[in-house]
Structure formats: C-alpha cells, structure tokens
C-alpha cells in the first residue's frame, strides 16, 4: 500500500511543483521523502503500521524545503 501512496504523492509533486522525483524502495514500512538528501517527511513507526502522511502533508513539507 505505501508503494502506491508514495507513487501517487510523487506524481502530485511532479505535477504541482514541476520538479523531478526519484523513487527508491526502502525497507518494509519505510516511508520517507527527501529534498536535497535531507529527510523532510518520515512516516516513522506509524508508516510501519500502515498510517501514512497525507499527500497534502508531504506536498507542504516538500514546498517548504524547496523554498528554503
């Protein structure tokens, strides 16, 4: 499930922020988004349990990181 959610969020970032996104498979339950090699979203233990950050939360975190 997290793989599909990550793919949808990555596509939204590409579309709304006109920036390229690379997807890398991590360990089971890992859900992280990085900008310039810095983690801006880390689902942590909740992601391992299946509770993932929303696409709005991820998009906001990426926007903030890009605007720094």
C-alpha positions in Angstrom: 0.0 0.0 0.0 2.7 2.5 0.9 4.3 2.0 -2.5 1.1 3.0 -4.3 0.6 6.0 -2.0 4.2 7.1 -2.5 3.8 6.9 -6.3 0.6 9.0 -6.2 2.3 11.6 -4.0 5.4 11.6 -6.2 3.2 12.2 -9.3 1.4 15.1 -7.5 4.7 16.7 -6.6 5.8 16.4 -10.3 2.6 17.9 -11.5 2.1 20.7 -8.9 5.7 21.7 -8.3 7.1 20.9 -11.8 10.1 19.1 -10.2 11.5 15.7 -10.8 11.1 13.0 -8.2 13.1 9.8 -7.8 11.6 6.9 -6.0 13.8 4.4 -4.1 12.5 1.3 -2.5 13.3 1.2 1.2 12.9 -1.3 4.0 9.5 -2.7 4.8 7.3 0.0 6.3 9.7 2.8 5.5 8.1 6.0 4.1 10.4 9.0 3.7 10.6 12.0 1.4 13.9 13.7 0.9 14.8 17.1 -0.6 18.5 17.6 -1.4 19.3 14.5 0.6 17.6 15.8 3.7 14.5 14.0 5.1 11.5 16.3 5.1 8.9 13.6 5.8 9.4 10.5 7.8 6.4 8.3 8.5 8.3 6.5 11.3 6.6 3.8 13.2 3.1 4.8 12.1 4.1 4.1 8.5 5.3 0.7 9.5 1.8 0.2 11.0 0.1 1.4 7.8 -0.7 5.0 8.8 0.9 7.2 6.2 1.2 11.0 5.9 -1.3 12.5 3.6 -0.4 13.9 0.2 -1.2 17.4 1.5 1.3 16.9 4.4 4.0 15.7 2.1 3.4 18.4 -0.5 3.6 21.1 2.1 6.8 19.7 3.6 8.4 19.5 0.1 7.3 23.0 -0.8 8.8 24.4 2.5 12.1 22.6 1.9 12.3 23.8 -1.7 11.6 27.4 -0.6 14.5 27.5 1.9 
